[in-house]
Amino acid sequence: MRRRLTTMAVALALVAPMAQAACFVDYKAKRDDPLRLHYGVMRLAEAECDQPERAVAARIAVDGWQLLAIEGQFDRRGAETRKEDAGAFYLRY
C-alpha cells in the first residue's frame, strides 16, 4: 500500500507542472533611463492564455520592465525552439 501511494505521488508530481502550463508566449520589453531592451519567453497558466498581455505585463513590471509586444503564443516545443534567442529571459518570469 505504501509503495502504491509513493508511485501515485510521483506520477502526480510529474503531471502537475504539465497541467499548469497551458501555453507559452514570447514577448519584447523595455526599460528607460538608460534604454534597455529584452526578448523573453514566458510560461502561462491556462487562465492567462486568453489575455497574455495582462499576465506578462504584470510579471515583468516587478523588475521595472514595460511590455512592448507579445510576439506569439505556442506550446512547449515552440518554447524550446526560442530558448537560445531568449537567453537569460527564457522562463525567467
DRENNU-506043 format. One line per field, with one value per residue: residue number from 1; residue in one letter; x, y, z of N, C-alpha, C in turn. Coordinates in nm, 3 decimals. Example, Ala and Ser with C-alpha at 12.3 -4.5 7.8 and 13.67 -1.06 7.14 Angstrom:
# residues 2
i	c(1,2)
aa	c(A,S)
n_c1	c(1.319,1.285)
n_c2	c(-0.569,-0.225)
n_c3	c(0.780,0.708)
ca_c1	c(1.230,1.367)
ca_c2	c(-0.450,-0.106)
ca_c3	c(0.780,0.714)
c_c1	c(1.320,1.290)
c_c2	c(-0.330,0.003)
c_c3	c(0.780,0.787)
# end
This chain:
# residues 93
i	c(1,2,3,4,5,6,7,8,9,10,11,12,13,14,15,16,17,18,19,20,21,22,23,24,25,26,27,28,29,30,31,32,33,34,35,36,37,38,39,40,41,42,43,44,45,46,47,48,49,50,51,52,53,54,55,56,57,58,59,60,61,62,63,64,65,66,67,68,69,70,71,72,73,74,75,76,77,78,79,80,81,82,83,84,85,86,87,88,89,90,91,92,93)
aa	c(M,R,R,R,L,T,T,M,A,V,A,L,A,L,V,A,P,M,A,Q,A,A,C,F,V,D,Y,K,A,K,R,D,D,P,L,R,L,H,Y,G,V,M,R,L,A,E,A,E,C,D,Q,P,E,R,A,V,A,A,R,I,A,V,D,G,W,Q,L,L,A,I,E,G,Q,F,D,R,R,G,A,E,T,R,K,E,D,A,G,A,F,Y,L,R,Y)
n_c1	c(0.082,0.191,0.391,0.240,0.109,0.330,0.416,0.194,0.208,0.449,0.385,0.180,0.324,0.480,0.294,0.153,0.300,0.273,0.000,-0.041,0.086,-0.046,0.013,0.273,0.441,0.616,0.784,0.852,1.029,1.096,1.313,1.355,1.596,1.888,1.798,1.699,1.653,1.473,1.417,1.196,1.076,0.786,0.607,0.265,-0.026,-0.327,-0.554,-0.448,-0.388,-0.578,-0.564,-0.281,-0.122,-0.184,-0.099,0.178,0.272,0.223,0.393,0.657,0.676,0.743,1.018,1.069,1.032,0.873,0.612,0.637,0.546,0.357,0.482,0.413,0.219,0.245,0.322,0.503,0.708,0.746,0.841,1.087,1.230,1.284,1.451,1.734,1.744,1.610,1.774,1.890,1.638,1.465,1.197,1.222,1.043)
n_c2	c(-0.119,0.125,0.157,0.185,0.429,0.599,0.571,0.681,0.943,1.031,1.015,1.206,1.436,1.461,1.508,1.737,1.989,1.998,2.028,2.282,2.460,2.595,2.732,2.904,3.215,3.450,3.758,4.116,4.360,4.668,4.897,5.219,5.489,5.416,5.334,5.003,4.687,4.377,4.037,3.778,3.456,3.319,3.112,3.045,3.010,2.823,2.989,3.237,3.243,3.345,3.620,3.718,3.950,4.098,3.928,3.895,4.162,4.231,4.053,4.117,4.380,4.392,4.396,4.637,4.645,4.724,4.611,4.571,4.426,4.130,3.862,3.605,3.301,2.973,2.615,2.385,2.278,2.487,2.678,2.569,2.595,2.861,2.909,2.961,3.215,3.372,3.361,3.466,3.544,3.339,3.174,3.319,3.477)
n_c3	c(0.000,0.083,-0.107,-0.337,-0.289,-0.290,-0.555,-0.686,-0.590,-0.703,-0.975,-0.989,-0.923,-1.149,-1.349,-1.270,-1.323,-1.602,-1.636,-1.537,-1.713,-1.978,-2.208,-2.390,-2.433,-2.640,-2.598,-2.616,-2.434,-2.251,-2.073,-1.938,-1.924,-1.843,-2.182,-2.225,-2.375,-2.399,-2.502,-2.437,-2.316,-2.182,-1.956,-1.930,-1.723,-1.777,-1.747,-1.804,-2.072,-2.248,-2.229,-2.264,-2.256,-2.028,-1.815,-1.871,-1.867,-1.598,-1.457,-1.548,-1.476,-1.213,-1.200,-1.317,-1.594,-1.905,-2.103,-2.449,-2.672,-2.747,-2.907,-3.001,-2.948,-2.821,-2.793,-2.573,-2.737,-2.921,-2.746,-2.673,-2.912,-2.912,-2.707,-2.709,-2.831,-2.640,-2.419,-2.107,-2.037,-2.079,-1.968,-1.732,-1.593)
ca_c1	c(0.000,0.278,0.459,0.141,0.091,0.451,0.410,0.090,0.258,0.549,0.313,0.110,0.425,0.526,0.184,0.106,0.354,0.219,-0.136,-0.038,0.132,-0.134,0.073,0.393,0.443,0.740,0.749,0.959,1.008,1.198,1.332,1.408,1.695,1.910,1.714,1.741,1.551,1.494,1.324,1.182,0.975,0.721,0.505,0.143,-0.129,-0.439,-0.641,-0.379,-0.365,-0.675,-0.519,-0.141,-0.063,-0.206,-0.014,0.319,0.299,0.226,0.512,0.783,0.673,0.807,1.159,1.077,1.021,0.746,0.582,0.623,0.461,0.354,0.521,0.339,0.175,0.281,0.332,0.636,0.805,0.773,0.923,1.222,1.298,1.318,1.532,1.863,1.721,1.567,1.887,1.862,1.496,1.387,1.123,1.267,0.926)
ca_c2	c(0.000,0.242,0.169,0.232,0.572,0.666,0.572,0.777,1.078,1.064,1.037,1.334,1.541,1.475,1.556,1.868,2.103,1.999,2.078,2.424,2.537,2.574,2.790,2.985,3.331,3.527,3.899,4.215,4.454,4.773,4.979,5.350,5.563,5.417,5.243,4.863,4.603,4.233,3.942,3.668,3.352,3.301,3.008,3.097,2.917,2.816,3.106,3.355,3.230,3.426,3.760,3.709,4.082,4.134,3.845,3.926,4.298,4.230,3.982,4.185,4.512,4.377,4.434,4.764,4.632,4.761,4.526,4.637,4.345,3.983,3.820,3.486,3.207,2.841,2.508,2.357,2.264,2.621,2.745,2.513,2.648,3.000,2.913,3.026,3.358,3.441,3.365,3.477,3.573,3.219,3.130,3.393,3.528)
ca_c3	c(0.000,0.090,-0.236,-0.432,-0.264,-0.335,-0.701,-0.725,-0.559,-0.804,-1.101,-0.977,-0.927,-1.287,-1.432,-1.223,-1.398,-1.737,-1.630,-1.508,-1.828,-2.092,-2.326,-2.374,-2.521,-2.644,-2.585,-2.614,-2.324,-2.241,-1.953,-1.975,-1.846,-1.987,-2.258,-2.235,-2.436,-2.390,-2.563,-2.343,-2.331,-2.054,-1.944,-1.872,-1.679,-1.872,-1.732,-1.856,-2.216,-2.323,-2.224,-2.222,-2.234,-1.887,-1.730,-1.897,-1.819,-1.452,-1.408,-1.576,-1.411,-1.082,-1.218,-1.386,-1.739,-1.967,-2.218,-2.579,-2.761,-2.743,-3.041,-3.041,-2.845,-2.871,-2.695,-2.518,-2.847,-2.971,-2.645,-2.682,-3.030,-2.886,-2.585,-2.733,-2.857,-2.518,-2.327,-1.963,-2.016,-2.111,-1.850,-1.614,-1.519)
c_c1	c(0.087,0.349,0.365,0.118,0.212,0.452,0.308,0.138,0.361,0.482,0.241,0.209,0.476,0.419,0.143,0.168,0.300,0.078,-0.139,-0.002,0.047,-0.073,0.200,0.380,0.586,0.700,0.875,0.925,1.121,1.202,1.392,1.516,1.797,1.821,1.777,1.623,1.579,1.381,1.316,1.073,0.919,0.617,0.384,0.050,-0.246,-0.528,-0.579,-0.365,-0.461,-0.633,-0.372,-0.077,-0.070,-0.111,0.133,0.354,0.310,0.353,0.640,0.791,0.740,0.953,1.176,1.070,0.882,0.726,0.567,0.528,0.468,0.380,0.439,0.302,0.193,0.287,0.477,0.741,0.843,0.862,1.068,1.298,1.342,1.413,1.663,1.846,1.685,1.678,1.844,1.713,1.406,1.328,1.170,1.150,0.812)
c_c2	c(0.127,0.266,0.226,0.383,0.652,0.678,0.675,0.920,1.122,1.094,1.172,1.450,1.566,1.536,1.698,1.985,2.111,2.056,2.229,2.508,2.507,2.629,2.866,3.103,3.385,3.674,3.985,4.316,4.558,4.831,5.110,5.395,5.475,5.313,5.104,4.784,4.458,4.158,3.825,3.570,3.325,3.188,3.069,2.986,2.923,2.940,3.233,3.355,3.314,3.571,3.764,3.844,4.121,4.057,3.880,4.062,4.302,4.164,4.060,4.322,4.507,4.419,4.562,4.759,4.672,4.675,4.610,4.558,4.197,3.941,3.700,3.400,3.067,2.739,2.489,2.345,2.399,2.699,2.698,2.570,2.793,3.019,2.989,3.177,3.435,3.449,3.366,3.503,3.457,3.167,3.198,3.438,3.431)
c_c3	c(0.000,-0.043,-0.342,-0.415,-0.311,-0.487,-0.750,-0.700,-0.662,-0.937,-1.100,-0.984,-1.069,-1.377,-1.395,-1.300,-1.540,-1.739,-1.607,-1.630,-1.950,-2.220,-2.289,-2.469,-2.527,-2.655,-2.595,-2.506,-2.323,-2.101,-2.000,-1.878,-1.775,-2.056,-2.264,-2.289,-2.404,-2.459,-2.467,-2.382,-2.192,-2.062,-1.874,-1.828,-1.778,-1.867,-1.790,-2.008,-2.301,-2.330,-2.179,-2.192,-2.087,-1.795,-1.747,-1.840,-1.667,-1.398,-1.430,-1.510,-1.274,-1.088,-1.299,-1.537,-1.784,-2.091,-2.344,-2.669,-2.724,-2.887,-3.090,-2.922,-2.902,-2.759,-2.650,-2.628,-2.906,-2.875,-2.655,-2.802,-3.011,-2.768,-2.604,-2.755,-2.730,-2.414,-2.181,-1.934,-2.063,-1.980,-1.721,-1.528,-1.524)
# end
